[in-house]
């Protein structure tokens, strides 16, 4: 009986071992070194690769000579072409073969800017970062608390994005001031880097005497540039906004247009930097002459793996605030520590 148990355990070990080592993706570096593990994603010039020894690490895309994967991976190029299939080695270095349903497609590594395994389920589909900061000045007794969360999930043709930001400022001479925002975006990817989608925004800003602004809209636009060092996009659309402001019993409902210009630049040679800027212009179609604007700039510097320091500037503008005498501008500078996951 004992011998039979030993044999059964041996057979079970043999059967399970291939499943445990099912991920046999291989990345080969320009210097000839190689790693075996699992491709997690490629974005913003970094290949995320998981091995048994190192867990998930970031590899500079410029250092990769070959990449092989048995996963079904969506590959996107600079000009917006997307291919789905397994990855194989090409005959030339710095090339990758995508084995699609319609045949094999050989691509130059320099042209590839995004890769996402579509087999990922649940939380593995999400990428993001979380930031937190605390500033205090003894002379003015001003303290500031900041929190931020960004999440993104991708499928073959869709992107879901959640952005939460909160800044609370308090001082001995003035009452507490809060600035909170939550934005949920949905984008449907179209050929040639075009996209359409929808947006939901919730905002509160004490400095502008805004208790709550709720905006729902649809959008369309294009990624004019997407490389392994920068992105440039322009998105516009229409939205319906409801504003609840201090001292007003009735909500204000308005129709607005919006246009958002975003530019990101990133570098992963030392020192690693990530510079992002976004300008949004929002003319009011119901209240002619009223224009709102949002301007955000941030710089991230990675200190150690996945841990970064961030310096950010924000400016909110309203040419004709609903509350008479309210401030037209609210701006500030925030420093924080963050973690990518």
C-alpha positions in Angstrom: 0.0 0.0 0.0 2.8 2.4 0.8 4.5 1.7 -2.5 1.2 2.5 -4.3 0.9 5.8 -2.5 4.5 6.7 -3.5 3.7 5.9 -7.1 0.5 8.0 -7.1 2.3 11.0 -5.5 5.0 10.7 -8.2 2.5 10.7 -11.0 0.7 13.6 -9.4 3.9 15.6 -9.2 4.7 14.9 -12.9 1.2 16.0 -13.9 1.2 19.2 -11.8 4.7 20.3 -12.7 3.9 21.4 -16.3 1.0 23.4 -14.9 3.2 25.2 -12.4 5.7 26.1 -15.1 3.1 26.9 -17.7 4.5 30.4 -18.0 7.6 30.0 -20.1 7.9 33.4 -21.7 11.4 34.4 -22.5 13.0 37.8 -22.8 16.5 38.1 -24.3 18.6 41.2 -23.7 20.9 42.9 -26.1 23.9 41.8 -24.1 22.8 38.1 -24.4 21.3 37.6 -20.9 17.9 36.1 -20.7 15.0 35.6 -18.2 12.2 33.1 -18.2 8.9 34.0 -16.6 5.7 35.8 -17.6 5.0 39.0 -19.6 2.7 41.2 -17.6 2.6 44.4 -19.8 4.5 46.9 -21.8 3.7 50.6 -21.4 5.5 53.9 -21.3 8.8 52.3 -22.3 8.8 49.7 -19.5 8.3 45.9 -19.9 6.8 44.4 -16.7 8.1 40.8 -16.5 7.5 38.3 -13.6 9.9 35.6 -12.7 9.9 33.1 -9.8 13.0 34.6 -8.3 12.4 38.3 -8.7 8.6 38.6 -8.8 7.5 41.4 -11.2 10.3 43.7 -12.4 10.5 46.6 -14.9 12.8 46.2 -17.9 13.7 49.1 -20.2 12.2 48.3 -23.6 15.4 49.6 -25.3 17.4 46.8 -23.7 15.3 44.0 -25.2 16.6 42.1 -28.2 14.0 39.2 -28.4 10.7 38.4 -26.7 8.8 35.1 -26.8 5.5 34.3 -25.2 2.8 31.6 -25.4 0.2 33.9 -24.0 -2.4 35.7 -26.2 -1.0 39.2 -26.1 -2.4 42.4 -27.7 0.4 44.3 -29.3 -0.1 48.0 -30.4 2.3 50.0 -32.5 3.1 53.7 -32.7 0.6 54.3 -35.6 -2.2 52.6 -33.7 -2.2 49.1 -35.4 -3.2 46.3 -33.0 -2.4 42.6 -33.3 -3.5 39.7 -31.1 -1.6 36.5 -30.8 1.4 34.6 -29.4 4.9 36.1 -29.6 7.8 34.4 -31.3 11.4 35.2 -32.1 12.1 36.8 -35.5 15.1 36.1 -37.6 16.5 39.6 -37.0 17.3 41.1 -33.6 15.0 43.8 -32.3 12.1 42.2 -34.1 9.0 40.3 -32.8 6.7 38.0 -34.7 3.0 38.1 -33.7 1.2 34.8 -34.6 -2.3 36.2 -35.4 -5.3 34.4 -36.7 -4.7 35.8 -40.2 -1.0 34.9 -40.3 2.3 36.0 -38.8 3.2 39.7 -38.5 6.8 40.7 -38.0 7.3 44.0 -36.1 10.2 46.2 -35.2 10.6 46.4 -31.4 11.0 50.2 -31.7 7.5 50.5 -33.2 5.8 48.6 -30.4 4.5 50.9 -27.6 1.8 48.7 -25.8 1.4 45.1 -24.9 -1.3 43.5 -22.7 -2.0 39.8 -22.1 -5.8 39.4 -22.6 -5.9 36.3 -20.5 -5.4 38.3 -17.3 -8.5 38.2 -15.1 -9.7 40.2 -12.1 -7.2 42.4 -10.4 -4.4 41.5 -12.8 -6.1 43.6 -15.4 -5.5 46.8 -13.4 -2.4 49.1 -13.3 -2.2 52.2 -11.2 -0.5 54.2 -8.5 -1.4 55.7 -5.2 0.0 58.9 -3.6 -0.1 60.5 -0.2 1.5 63.7 1.1 1.6 65.8 4.2 3.0 69.4 4.4 3.3 71.6 7.5 4.7 75.1 7.9 5.3 76.1 11.6 5.5 79.9 10.9 2.0 80.1 9.3 0.6 76.9 11.0 -0.6 75.7 7.6 -1.0 72.0 7.0 -1.9 70.2 3.9 -3.0 66.6 3.4 -3.1 65.1 -0.1 -4.3 61.7 -1.4 -4.5 60.4 -5.0 -5.4 57.1 -6.7 -5.2 56.2 -10.4 -6.5 52.9 -11.8 -6.5 51.7 -15.4 -7.8 48.5 -16.9 -7.4 47.5 -20.6 -9.1 44.9 -22.8 -8.6 44.4 -26.6 -10.6 47.4 -27.6 -11.6 49.2 -24.3 -9.9 51.3 -21.6 -11.5 52.0 -18.2 -9.8 54.7 -16.1 -10.5 55.9 -12.5 -8.8 59.0 -11.1 -9.4 60.2 -7.5 -7.7 63.3 -6.0 -8.1 65.0 -2.6 -6.4 68.0 -1.1 -7.3 69.4 2.3 -5.7 72.6 3.6 -6.1 73.9 7.2 -4.6 76.8 9.1 -5.0 78.6 12.4 -6.3 81.8 10.7 -8.7 80.3 8.2 -11.2 77.5 8.1 -10.4 74.2 6.5 -10.5 74.2 2.6 -11.2 71.0 0.6 -10.7 70.2 -3.0 -11.9 66.7 -4.1 -12.5 65.1 -7.5 -13.4 61.8 -8.9 -13.3 61.0 -12.6 -14.4 57.8 -14.4 -13.5 57.4 -18.1 -14.5 54.8 -20.6 -12.8 54.7 -24.0 -13.5 52.6 -27.0 -10.4 52.2 -29.2 -10.8 52.7 -33.0 -8.4 52.3 -35.9 -5.7 54.8 -36.6 -5.5 55.9 -32.9 -9.1 57.3 -32.9 -11.3 56.7 -29.8 -14.8 57.4 -28.5 -16.1 57.2 -24.9 -17.9 58.6 -22.0 -17.0 60.4 -18.8 -18.4 60.9 -15.3 -17.0 63.6 -13.0 -17.7 64.5 -9.4 -16.0 67.7 -8.0 -16.0 69.7 -4.8 -14.0 72.9 -4.3 -14.4 75.1 -1.2 -12.3 77.9 -2.5 -14.7 78.3 -5.4 -17.7 77.8 -3.0 -18.7 74.7 -5.0 -20.3 72.0 -2.8 -20.7 69.5 -5.6 -20.5 69.5 -9.4 -21.7 66.3 -11.2 -20.9 66.0 -15.0 -21.8 63.3 -17.4 -20.8 63.4 -21.0 -19.5 61.7 -24.1 -16.3 62.3 -25.9 -14.2 61.5 -29.0 -10.6 62.2 -30.0 -7.3 60.9 -31.1 -3.9 60.0 -29.8 -1.7 62.1 -32.2 1.5 60.6 -30.9 2.3 57.5 -28.9 5.9 56.3 -28.5 8.1 54.8 -25.8 9.0 58.3 -24.6 6.0 60.5 -25.0 2.2 60.7 -25.8 0.1 63.5 -27.1 -3.7 63.3 -27.3 -6.7 65.6 -27.9 -10.2 64.7 -26.7 -13.4 66.8 -26.9 -17.1 66.4 -26.4 -20.3 67.5 -24.7 -21.4 67.1 -21.1 -24.3 68.0 -18.8 -23.3 69.5 -15.5 -25.3 70.0 -12.3 -23.8 72.4 -9.7 -24.7 72.7 -6.1 -23.1 75.7 -4.6 -22.9 77.3 -1.1 -26.0 79.4 -0.3 -28.1 78.3 -3.3 -31.2 76.2 -2.6 -31.6 75.3 -6.3 -29.1 73.3 -8.4 -27.8 74.8 -11.6 -28.1 72.6 -14.7 -26.0 73.5 -17.7 -24.7 72.1 -21.0 -21.0 72.4 -21.6 -18.5 71.6 -24.3 -15.0 70.5 -23.4 -11.6 70.0 -25.0 -8.7 68.2 -23.2 -5.1 68.4 -24.4 -2.7 65.9 -22.7 1.0 65.6 -23.1 3.3 63.1 -21.3 7.0 62.7 -21.5 8.9 59.9 -19.7 12.5 58.8 -19.4 13.8 55.6 -17.8 17.5 56.3 -18.0 18.9 57.6 -14.7 17.4 59.7 -13.3 14.0 58.2 -14.2 11.5 61.0 -14.8 7.8 61.2 -15.7 6.5 64.6 -16.7 2.7 65.0 -17.4 0.6 68.0 -18.3 -3.1 68.4 -19.1 -5.1 71.5 -20.1 -8.9 71.3 -20.2 -11.1 74.2 -21.6 -14.8 74.0 -20.8 -17.0 76.7 -22.4 -20.6 76.9 -21.1 -23.2 76.6 -23.9 -26.1 77.5 -21.6 -24.5 80.5 -19.9 -22.9 82.3 -22.8 -19.5 83.8 -22.0 -18.8 81.6 -19.0 -15.6 79.5 -19.4 -14.0 77.1 -17.0 -10.5 75.6 -17.2 -8.4 73.0 -15.4 -4.7 72.9 -15.7 -2.5 70.2 -14.1 1.2 69.6 -14.2 3.1 66.8 -12.4 6.6 65.4 -12.3 7.4 62.0 -10.9 10.9 60.8 -9.9 11.4 57.2 -9.1 13.6 56.8 -6.0 13.6 53.0 -5.8 11.6 50.3 -7.6 7.9 51.4 -7.8 8.3 54.1 -5.1 8.4 57.7 -6.4 8.3 61.3 -5.3 5.9 63.6 -7.0 5.7 67.4 -7.4 2.4 68.7 -8.8 0.7 72.0 -9.6 -3.0 72.5 -10.2 -5.1 75.5 -11.2 -8.9 75.6 -11.4 -10.5 78.6 -13.2 -14.1 79.8 -13.5 -14.7 83.1 -15.4 -18.2 83.6 -13.9 -18.7 81.7 -10.6 -22.3 80.9 -9.7 -21.8 82.4 -6.3 -21.4 86.2 -6.4 -18.0 87.3 -5.1 -16.5 83.8 -5.1 -12.9 83.3 -6.2 -12.3 82.8 -9.9 -9.0 80.8 -9.3 -7.9 78.0 -7.0 -4.3 76.9 -7.4 -1.7 75.1 -5.4 1.5 73.0 -5.3 1.5 69.5 -3.8 4.4 67.2 -2.9 3.8 63.5 -2.1 5.2 60.0 -2.1 3.6 57.4 -4.3 3.7 53.7 -5.2 3.0 52.0 -8.5 1.2 48.7 -8.7 
